[in-house]
Amino acid sequence: MEHPLKLDPPPVLHVEEVVERIGFGRFQIQLLFMIGLPLFADCMEIFLIAFIALDVQREFQCSDLVLSFLTCIVFVGMFFGSIFFGMLSDYIGREVTFTTAITLTTVGGLLNAHSTNAPSFILTRGLCGLGIGGSHVGITLFLEFLPTQSRSLYLSIIQFCGALGAVLECCLAWALQNHSWRWLVRCTAIPAAISALCTLFLPQSPRYLLVRNRPTDAAKVYQQVAKQNGKEDTLPTDFEISSVIKDGEQFSLAHRLRGLHEDPQMRRLTWALCAVWFTVSFSYYGLVFLSATIRTSSRDELHWTLLLISLAEFPAYYLAHRIAGSKGRRNGMTAVALFGMLPMAVLGLQDYFPSAVLLPTMFFARCAFATLFALVVLYTPEAFPTAMRSTACGLTNAFSRIAGAVTPFVSFRLRAVSVMAAGGVYVGVLCMGMVATQMLPFETNGRALRDVVGGSSR
């Protein structure tokens, strides 16, 4: 009697093993472009207000108080967008959420150019900010396709796209300085419209599929990635990915929020990062607004000065990569925050220094804060598990948006009363942030991504 042949079950691989086998290649380079372009467009929209605020104030005859609201409303929108799109991303997926966010940014930007009064300007700029708030979803998606040793370099490179956006906005503002501010708003919205089309081709995150109990679909995505990278031979023809979740409860909103609060390590991590995000955004955007108040002999000179200061972002991302790999993310953030206090203290005492000192001081400060920003962006998605990564990133990012909304009042209103008091506030906030970085419970350098709370990070 013949016995039927027993077929060997397909091999079961851990998700980290699959990612490391596939490595970095053509697929990730294409993904870098598709996510980098929207981040480029978002940064252009953020920096736009620094160039048009005074023109808008004159046209709509706004008070200084309304001017502060005009400059901060985009951050109010980003606050709500960060939380909303973070939760949505963990529920319906990364690629759909990111496409929705950048589309909203485009619509808000185009409508903003046709504002007829201050309220309509505030409403449309807030709508634009709502879409920009979802930018962290793209970084999360990119991270979830990267091998462990590639994360520091390529997350720094993708943030470099934002620096290019800031520099291009300076160049656009200079080129269009003799035209209505509405033309600058329209031109700024063009990259967002192009990037919205690019995001239609984004893939779904296999890690998201795993926490949705869809390991077969996740394996198919990885097979396609391996094919694009020319690494088909690194994966078996037929394989399974070990499940990281046993039931759908892990993916409910209530479970995600409960996990951030009830787990002691997650609770400490979340609130420490909220403080760090507040610090870095308060300092970074505060410096941007302070830069726009530099006394220059002409508007042309102001644009060139802001462009020179923006160039400080380029070495910042290289520094972030080097620091993250040698000193670690956590200690690197502490050191950079400490160094950032010096230029802010000088700016607070600018009445006692010659004007020639201000430009290099602002350049150094911009470099320091951009480096700090890059390190925080690198650490945050690495630290949280996949099941709640976007929700947690949205929550911590929201605190940076609160800081962005508050800092114009310090940069414009408090500075008008006392430059020294404004400088003292920024130094004090940096001290708080430095303490918060040391409260972070662990280092993520060389640590594999987790998929659930308490999951292994091999």
BELURBEL-V828093 format. One line per field, one symbol per residue. ss: DSSP state (@ for helix, = for strand, . for the rest). phi: phi as a letter, one per 40 degrees, with the letter a starting at -180 (. if undefined). psi: psi as a letter, one per 20 degrees, with the letter a starting at -180 (. if undefined). Layout:
ss->???
phi->???
psi->???
//
This chain:
ss->..........===.@@@@@@@@...@@@@@@@@@@@@@@@@@@@@@@@@@@@@@@@@@@@...@@@@@@@@@@@@@@@@@@@@@@@@@@@@@.@@@@@@@@@@@@@@@@@@@.....@@@@@@@@@@@@@@@..@@@@@@@@@....@@@@@@@@@@@@@@@@@@@@@@@@@@@@.....@@@@@@@@@@@@@@@@@@@@@....@@@@@@...@@@@@@@@@@@@@@...@@@....===......@@@@.@@@@@@@@@@.@@@@@@@@@@@@@@@@@@@@@@@@@@@@.......@@@@@@@@@@@@.@@@@@@@@@@@@@@@..@@@@@@@@@@@@@@@@@@@@.@@@...@@@@@@@@@@@@@@@@@@@@@@@@@@@@..@@@@@@@@@@@@@@@@@@@@@@@@@@@@@@@@.@@@@@@@@@@@@@@@@@@@@....................
phi->.ccccccccccbbcdcccccccgbadcccccdcccccccdcccccccdcccbdcccdcccfcccccdcccccccccccdccdccccccccbbhccccccccccccccccccccbcbaccccccccccccdccdcccccccccdcbccdcccccccccccdcccccccccccccccbccbcdcccccccccdcccccccccbcccccccccccfbcccccccccccccccgbdccbccbabbdcbabaccdcccccccccccccdcccccccccdcccccccdcccccdccccbccbcacccccccccccccccccccccccccccccgcccccccccccccdccccccbccbbcccccccccccccccccccdccccccdcccccddbcccccccccccccccccccccccbcccccacccccccccccccdcccccccccacbcgccccbbcgccbc
psi->pppqppppqqqpqqhhggghghapbhghgghgghhhghhggghghgighhhighgggggjlqrhghghhhhihhhgghghhggghgghhigiqgggggggghghgggggghhikpirgghggghhhgghgghhjhhhghggggijpqgiiggghhhghhhhhhhggghhggghghjhjrqhhhhgghhighggghhhhiijqrqphhghgijlmhghghgghhhghghikkhiiqqgorqppqiqhrihhiqgghghhhhghpgghgggghghghghgghgggghghghhhijpprhrhghgghghgghhiihgighgggggghhgiqgghgggghhghihghhgghhkhijqqhihgghghgggggghhggghhghggghhhqqghjghgghgghhhhhhgghhhhhhghgghhhgohhgghhgggghhgghgghhiipirqipjpqqqhrpiqqm.
//
